[in-house]
Amino acid sequence: MTWETRRFHEEILSREVGAVRKGWGGKLRVALVYPNRYEAAMSNLGFLTVYARVNARADAVCERAFLPRERTGGKVLHGGYKRPRPRGEPAGRGLPLTTLESSRPLSDFDVVAFSLSYENDLLNLPGLLSAGGVPSFRADRAAQKPSRRRERPLVLAGGFAASLSPEPAGAIADAVVVGDGERAVDSILDLGSPRPADDGYLKELAAIPGLFVPAGYLPEYDPRVGNGLSPPGRFAGLAPRPGFPARVVRETISLEEFPPVRPVLAEDAELGRMALVETSRGCPKRCAFCAAAHACPDFREVPLGLVRATVDALWPHRTTVGLVGAAVLDWRHFRVLSKEILSRGGSVSPASVRADLVDEEIAGILSASGHRTVSLAPEAGSEELRTRLGKRVADEVFFSAARTLARAGIVSVKLYFLCGIPGVGEGEEVEATADFLTSLRREVLREAKSIGRMGTVTAVLSPFVPKPFTPLQWAPMAREKDLKSRQRGIAAKVRSLPNVRVSADSPRSSLLQGYLGLSDRRVETILRQAGMGKVGLPRGDVLSEIVFREKDAEEVFPWDVIEGGLPRKALRARYERLIRR
Ligand code: SF4
């Protein structure tokens, strides 16, 4: 540990409330790594929940590590004042990656656990492990001398992206948590000191519900198809070795049994000075592209008393409450709790707002909480195209929500659209999105005139990426050129409209997301390149196989090893209905 590293870490810790620093004596040591920036990690409730739960155990200590900040200096604006940003984290300048709490390298820990919320974060894992002194790939660790193998930490992966389809993360991780991780993490620690080089220990891990152990499965490929892949062939299944289950059941916990935690509060969190509290998991709507609603199809709610208790515990430090969930307005206590918080002088920020649930009361809550922009997700520019995405909501629902919000003083809206909708031509998609934006702007303007203020309508265009366990898992992605052309077409059509802005997510990054999310352990090839600093898309024939191809009805998916979600037959029937309209 260098003096510079310690001073850097102390500076960060001094701006946090709730960080845990424990002595290591006799405890299991867990390094929890967020493979992206500190600011994003500290706004990620899943990451913060694992940290709090492991540290709640007397026999374990959990410390955090992050992707090092870039080397640039400069200023960050925070809380109305400017403070100098540290000039590059030591680990970003070639020094070892160490944890925040004790500045020790990852190799000193018993467990190194990654929280992967986004598929593309997988690209950061090899570099982080190697900077922490741990061989990056499972195959490399297995090839070490027995004495070295015994010393190395167990590498775990969890989080939404890893959990949705664990095969890609399995190129790196010894085990992947599938589904809710709360109970699985406890069960892993209950096994005592990890022995990842011991096959018997791996079998014990595989017996834990919701834990996928990649070494327990031999991948099979069909060499007659699947050009360009290495090893060659289309994915054809995972054959379990003796002692490993044929399928891993996605873990689902009761949100009453595992109440919300009190997360660490960080001044520099991306979402600002906000107390994040979970309200629910899943969504009752089940739009056909949405993994959050399909991975675990039950909508589960946290009881009001548990959410309120967490808000109360955090109240001395934070009076802005970020209510977290894929469907926060569906949480039946949203209105009651929000009004309570407002009456105490605080404010609320729901993680998502569904247009059909916006009424005068909701708009009032958002306005009283200081929101001047609200995000809505039409996904497509017409009801017909929306229906193709399994989201049957009329345009008027969004117009009405925008008018209601404007009357409450919220005159800026951010609208999320998918582009490259399966089976929809460019012309139709561009026309529909541009028409929708034109109409919605007109509706907001009408209300805004009466209150004498007009805001901005911002359209965010994100390429459609098929997700495992959804009805659209069989659908192909559009090509990069096509996606760019659609984004440019929409931007061109609304360029002359005052107060309308267009922001386009990178098609290249979305294709990478599709590739990493829909693949199997053979992503190792590009992860190795990423570990050497070369991040890029795989070759064209590989992309054609994995992302641009409509999958066969009976095709075996890498995520078929997971049992969970809706029956495949029902998903396929819905896909047929949507795509063959
Ligand atoms: S409403 Fe939102 S969270 Fe719910 S299924 Fe649709 S896209 Fe997913």
Boltz pocket constraint, residues with backbone or C-beta under 6 A from the ligand:
constraints:
  - pocket:
      binder: B
      contacts: [[A, 282], [A, 283], [A, 284], [A, 285], [A, 286], [A, 287], [A, 290], [A, 291], [A, 292], [A, 293], [A, 326], [A, 327], [A, 354]]
      max_distance: 6.0
